[in-house]
Amino acid sequence: MNEDIHVVAMPPILPGSADAAGQPATLGVLGGGQLGRMFVHAAQRLGYCTAVLDPDAHSPAGRVSHYHIQTAYDDPAGLAQLAQLCQAISTEFENVPAQALQTLALTRPVAPGAAVVGIAQNRIEEKAHFTACADVSGVSCAPYAVIETRAQLQAVQVGRADLLPGILKTARMGYDGKGQVRVRTAGELAAAWAELGGAACVLEKMLPLTAECSVLVARGWDGQVVSFAPQRNVHVEGILAVTHAYEGNMPPALAIRARDAAVAIAQHLGYVGVLCVEFFVVDDGSGHGALVVNEMAPRPHNSGHYTLDACDVSQFDLQVHALAGLPLPQPRQHSPAIMLNLLGEVWLDGNGQRQEPDWPAVLRLPGTHMHLYGKLQARAGRKMGHLTITGPDVASVKTVAQRAAFLLDLPGLNNI
């Protein structure tokens, strides 16, 4: 891909600076969730003003930003107001309309760009990209087939038995396990496609997974790239539950390959901003495992939240630096860490009634860092916050994380 617009030099937007009219430098973000909130906090620490465009009057990011433009993501007046306020604009999640980013890019630097976000919005295009850069990245995705029509469905049923058992995934709007159905036979495949409304899908072959991991990369307008070490992730029912971030969380050779592959994917895209690339570790019979690229997120990622407390530069700091054209320092992790996701179930009893977690007991534990996102209503499966545990060594971090998970009745306790 390597769009030229992503490698041209951009004059940096310096912290504490002002525009021609004397207004303070303002950075904008489409989306008002927790990722936007943490971007806003990082930008404000550097002295930038911030603007959030989100339709929710109570959005976590909108409630802490200097400006909250409460409109739909594709509202022309709202986009015009955001462009007028800001010197550069980012996004906090990949499902904003790519056209909105394209509109903003007519007058302001936008990172990541509409074309890259469009690829991440569509699993078919995403897998085509991973395939196209496999020679460079050194990793490929799982064997798959595209199913957009009944004819393609029938062709897979007849000629691609090798993809079963598999997972049928909608091409768009699938995250946290949504829009996915496991299928074992050709009959189950047809039923699942009908269940998903005949939407465009990909059928992925199920592989013998031994682990999952992700890598966070930051790339600037000038092509400079820095990255964090890979983090090992544990999902429960499709939602991230635990992230292990410390030396030895996965075999060193695989960690190097994952990091190199993520950087290569970002370079191939001509990416600007923070990119998360997720991988499967597959049992290939070697005893070491092999990497398979799963998907990418054109933004900071849940699995990188530990960087706020365990690193000298967080993923959100790098998002701000990349967007503003500032130098990208290579992050240094100073403490081993485990991150525990806090979903709405933590606030709900067995009858679905609200209960207050025993925060005093949790916060007494050494090395605990609690981050709540300011969401007013707890719902099952909703990401309400996270808890990061840091310590002097991996053993002590695991001990505290297990105790915290027990106190809060968190899933994934057996995987800490």
C-alpha positions in Angstrom: 0.0 0.0 0.0 2.6 2.6 1.2 0.5 5.7 0.5 2.8 8.7 -0.1 0.7 10.9 2.1 1.8 8.8 5.1 5.5 9.3 4.6 5.7 13.0 3.8 7.3 15.3 6.5 4.8 17.2 8.7 5.8 20.2 10.7 5.4 19.2 14.4 2.5 20.6 16.4 4.5 21.6 19.5 3.1 21.3 23.0 2.0 24.6 24.3 2.0 26.2 20.9 -0.9 28.2 19.3 -2.3 28.5 15.9 -2.3 31.6 13.7 -5.3 33.0 15.5 -3.7 32.6 18.9 -5.7 29.6 19.9 -3.9 26.8 21.8 -2.9 23.7 19.8 -5.8 21.3 19.8 -5.8 17.6 19.0 -9.0 15.8 18.1 -10.3 12.3 18.2 -13.3 10.6 16.7 -14.9 8.4 19.4 -15.6 9.0 23.0 -14.9 5.7 24.7 -12.2 4.7 27.1 -9.5 4.7 24.4 -10.4 8.3 23.5 -10.4 9.2 27.2 -6.9 7.9 27.7 -5.7 9.7 24.5 -7.2 12.9 25.9 -5.4 12.5 29.2 -2.1 11.9 27.4 -2.6 14.9 25.2 -3.6 17.2 28.1 -0.5 16.1 30.1 1.6 17.6 27.2 -0.4 20.8 27.3 -2.6 20.3 24.3 -6.3 21.2 24.2 -8.5 18.3 23.1 -11.7 17.9 21.1 -13.9 14.7 21.0 -16.6 14.0 18.5 -19.1 11.4 19.8 -22.9 11.3 19.8 -23.1 10.2 23.4 -23.7 13.1 25.9 -22.0 11.0 28.6 -19.1 9.5 26.6 -16.1 8.9 28.8 -13.8 10.9 26.6 -16.3 13.7 26.0 -16.7 14.3 29.7 -13.0 15.0 30.3 -12.1 16.9 27.0 -12.0 20.6 26.5 -14.5 20.3 23.7 -17.2 17.7 23.1 -18.9 17.8 19.7 -22.1 15.7 20.3 -23.0 14.6 16.8 -23.0 11.5 14.6 -19.6 10.5 13.2 -20.7 11.3 9.7 -22.5 14.6 10.5 -21.0 17.3 8.1 -21.5 20.2 10.6 -19.9 18.2 13.4 -16.9 17.2 11.2 -16.5 20.8 10.1 -16.5 22.0 13.7 -13.9 19.4 14.6 -11.6 20.4 11.7 -12.0 24.0 12.7 -11.0 23.4 16.3 -8.1 21.0 15.7 -4.6 21.0 14.1 -4.6 17.1 13.7 -7.2 14.4 14.3 -7.1 10.7 15.2 -9.7 8.0 15.9 -10.2 5.8 19.0 -11.8 2.8 17.2 -11.9 1.3 13.7 -15.7 1.4 13.2 -16.0 5.1 12.6 -17.0 5.7 8.9 -13.8 5.8 6.8 -15.5 8.5 4.8 -15.5 10.8 7.8 -11.7 10.4 8.1 -11.4 11.1 4.4 -13.5 14.3 4.7 -11.4 15.5 7.7 -8.1 14.7 5.8 -9.1 17.3 3.1 -8.1 20.1 5.6 -6.3 18.5 8.5 -3.6 15.8 9.1 -5.5 12.6 10.1 -3.8 9.5 11.5 -4.5 6.7 10.9 -5.8 7.5 7.4 -9.1 6.5 6.0 -7.6 3.8 3.6 -5.9 1.9 6.5 -9.0 2.1 8.7 -11.1 0.9 5.8 -8.9 -2.2 5.6 -9.2 -2.9 9.3 -13.0 -2.5 9.1 -13.3 -5.4 6.6 -11.8 -8.9 7.4 -11.8 -9.7 3.7 -9.5 -6.7 2.9 -7.5 -7.2 6.1 -6.7 -10.8 5.2 -5.8 -9.8 1.6 -3.4 -7.3 3.1 -1.8 -9.9 5.4 -1.4 -12.2 2.4 0.1 -9.5 0.3 2.8 -8.7 2.8 3.5 -12.2 4.0 6.8 -12.4 2.2 7.9 -9.2 4.1 6.3 -9.9 7.5 7.3 -13.6 7.5 3.8 -14.6 8.8 0.6 -15.6 7.2 -3.0 -15.7 8.3 -5.0 -18.9 8.9 -6.3 -20.7 5.8 -9.6 -19.1 4.8 -12.3 -18.6 2.2 -14.5 -15.6 1.4 -18.2 -16.2 1.4 -20.3 -13.3 0.0 -22.7 -15.2 -2.2 -24.6 -18.5 -2.1 -22.4 -19.7 -5.0 -19.3 -19.1 -2.9 -20.9 -20.9 0.0 -21.7 -23.9 -2.1 -18.1 -23.9 -3.6 -16.7 -24.0 -0.1 -19.1 -26.7 1.0 -18.1 -28.9 -2.0 -14.4 -28.0 -2.5 -12.9 -26.7 0.8 -13.6 -29.4 3.3 -10.1 -28.7 4.6 -11.4 -25.5 6.2 -13.7 -27.4 8.5 -14.0 -27.3 11.4 -13.8 -23.6 11.2 -15.0 -20.2 12.4 -17.4 -18.2 10.3 -16.8 -14.5 10.9 -18.7 -11.5 9.5 -16.5 -9.3 7.4 -17.6 -6.2 9.2 -18.5 -5.0 12.7 -17.1 -8.1 14.5 -15.2 -7.5 17.7 -15.0 -9.1 21.2 -16.3 -12.4 19.8 -19.3 -10.8 18.1 -20.4 -12.0 14.6 -18.6 -15.3 14.9 -20.0 -18.9 14.8 -18.0 -22.1 15.1 -18.9 -24.7 12.5 -17.9 -28.3 12.1 -19.8 -29.5 9.0 -21.0 -28.2 5.6 -24.5 -28.2 7.0 -23.6 -26.2 10.1 -21.7 -23.7 7.8 -24.9 -23.1 5.7 -27.0 -22.7 8.9 -24.5 -20.3 10.4 -24.3 -18.1 7.2 -28.1 -17.9 7.3 -28.0 -17.0 11.0 -25.7 -14.2 10.2 -28.1 -12.9 7.6 -26.2 -13.9 4.5 -23.7 -11.1 5.3 -20.2 -11.1 3.7 -18.1 -13.4 5.8 -14.8 -15.3 5.9 -14.5 -18.9 7.0 -11.3 -19.5 8.9 -9.9 -22.9 9.5 -9.7 -23.7 13.2 -6.1 -24.2 14.2 -4.5 -25.9 17.3 -3.8 -22.8 19.3 -1.5 -22.8 22.2 -1.5 -19.1 23.0 -2.5 -15.6 21.7 -0.3 -12.5 21.7 -0.3 -9.0 20.4 2.3 -6.3 19.5 1.9 -2.6 19.7 3.7 -0.5 17.1 3.9 3.3 16.7 4.9 4.9 13.4 5.4 8.5 12.7 4.7 10.7 9.6 8.5 10.5 8.8 8.5 6.6 8.9 10.1 6.3 12.3 8.9 3.1 14.1 9.1 2.0 17.7 7.4 -0.9 19.4 6.6 -2.6 22.7 7.5 -6.2 23.4 4.8 -8.7 22.7 2.2 -9.3 25.3 0.5 -12.7 25.8 -3.3 -12.5 26.1 -6.0 -14.7 27.5 -9.6 -14.4 26.2 -12.8 -15.6 27.8 -15.8 -15.9 25.5 -14.1 -13.8 22.9 -13.3 -10.9 25.3 -9.8 -10.1 26.6 -9.5 -11.2 30.3 -5.8 -11.2 31.1 -2.7 -9.7 29.6 0.8 -11.0 30.6 3.5 -8.4 30.0 6.9 -9.4 31.2 10.1 -11.0 29.9 9.6 -14.7 29.3 5.8 -14.4 28.7 6.5 -16.3 25.5 9.5 -18.0 23.8 12.1 -15.4 22.9 12.3 -16.5 19.2 8.6 -16.2 18.8 8.6 -12.8 20.5 11.2 -11.5 18.1 9.3 -12.8 15.1 6.0 -11.2 16.3 7.6 -7.9 16.9 9.3 -7.9 13.5 6.1 -9.0 11.7 4.1 -6.2 13.3 6.6 -3.6 12.3 6.7 -5.0 8.7 2.9 -4.9 8.5 2.8 -1.2 9.7 5.6 -0.3 7.2 3.8 -2.0 4.4 0.6 0.0 5.2 2.5 3.3 5.4 0.8 3.5 8.8 0.8 6.6 11.0 -0.2 6.3 14.6 -0.4 3.3 17.0 -1.2 -0.1 15.5 -2.0 -3.3 17.4 -1.4 -6.6 15.5 -2.8 -9.8 17.1 -1.3 -13.2 16.5 -2.1 -16.8 17.3 0.6 -19.2 18.4 -0.1 -22.5 16.7 1.1 -26.0 17.7 3.1 -27.0 14.6 4.6 -30.1 16.1 8.0 -28.5 16.6 7.6 -27.9 20.3 8.2 -24.2 19.9 5.0 -23.1 18.1 4.4 -21.0 15.0 2.9 -17.6 14.5 -0.2 -16.9 12.5 -1.5 -13.3 12.2 -5.1 -12.9 13.2 -6.2 -9.3 12.9 -5.1 -5.7 13.5 -6.6 -2.7 15.3 -5.7 0.8 13.9 -5.5 2.3 17.4 -4.3 1.7 20.9 -5.5 -1.6 22.2 -6.9 -3.1 25.4 -3.9 -5.5 25.6 -1.6 -2.4 25.8 -3.2 -0.7 28.8 -0.5 -2.1 31.1 1.9 0.4 29.4 0.3 3.2 31.4 1.8 1.8 34.6 4.6 -0.5 33.6 6.4 1.6 31.0 8.1 5.0 30.8 6.0 5.8 27.7 2.5 4.5 27.2 0.7 3.5 24.0 -1.4 6.7 24.4 1.7 8.9 24.8 2.9 7.4 21.5 -0.4 8.0 19.8 -0.2 11.7 20.7 3.5 11.9 19.6 2.8 10.2 16.3 -0.3 12.4 15.5 1.5 15.7 16.5 4.7 14.8 14.5 6.8 14.6 17.7 9.8 12.3 18.1 8.9 8.7 19.0 10.9 7.5 22.0 11.6 3.8 22.2 9.5 2.7 25.2 11.2 1.0 28.1 9.3 -1.4 30.4 10.4 -0.9 34.0 8.2 -3.5 35.7 6.7 -6.8 34.9 2.9 -6.5 34.7 -0.4 -8.3 34.5 -3.5 -6.5 33.3 -7.0 -7.7 34.3 -10.0 -6.5 32.4 -12.9 -5.3 34.5 -16.2 -6.0 32.8 -19.7 -5.1 33.9 -20.2 -8.4 35.7 -17.9 -7.1 38.5 -20.7 -4.7 39.5 -23.6 -7.2 39.1 -24.7 -9.9 41.5 -26.2 -13.2 40.6 -29.6 -11.6 39.9 -28.2 -8.9 37.7 -28.6 -6.2 40.4 -25.8 -3.6 41.0 -23.3 -4.3 43.7 -20.2 -2.4 44.7 -17.0 -4.4 44.4 -14.7 -4.7 47.4 -12.3 -2.0 46.1 -10.7 -1.4 49.5 -9.5 -5.0 49.7 -8.2 -4.8 46.1 -6.4 -1.5 46.6 -4.7 -2.8 49.7 -2.8 -5.2 47.4 0.7 -4.0 46.6 1.4 -2.8 43.1 -2.3 -2.4 42.0 -3.2 0.4 39.6 -7.0 0.8 39.1 -8.4 2.5 36.0 -12.1 3.1 35.8 -13.5 4.6 32.6 -16.3 6.8 33.9 -19.1 4.7 32.4 -22.3 5.3 34.2 -24.1 2.0 33.6 -22.6 -1.5 34.2 -23.7 -4.2 31.7 -22.5 -7.7 31.3 -19.6 -7.8 28.8 -19.1 -4.0 28.9 -15.5 -2.9 29.5 -15.8 -0.7 32.6 -12.1 -0.5 33.6 -8.9 -2.4 34.1 -6.5 -3.3 36.9 -2.8 -3.5 36.3 -0.5 -5.2 38.8 3.2 -4.3 38.7 6.0 -5.5 41.0 9.6 -6.3 41.3 9.4 -9.8 39.8 7.0 -12.0 37.9 6.2 -14.3 40.8 5.0 -11.5 43.1 3.0 -9.9 40.2 1.3 -13.3 39.6 0.5 -13.7 43.3 -1.1 -10.3 43.6 -3.0 -10.7 40.3 -4.4 -14.0 41.4 -5.6 -12.5 44.7 -7.2 -9.5 42.9 -9.0 -11.8 40.4 -10.3 -13.9 43.3 -11.6 -10.9 45.2 -13.4 -9.6 42.1 -14.5 -13.1 40.9 -12.9 -12.4 37.5 -12.7 -15.0 34.7 -9.3 -16.3 33.6 -8.2 -16.9 37.2 -6.7 -20.2 36.2 -4.6 -18.5 33.5 -2.7 -16.2 35.8 
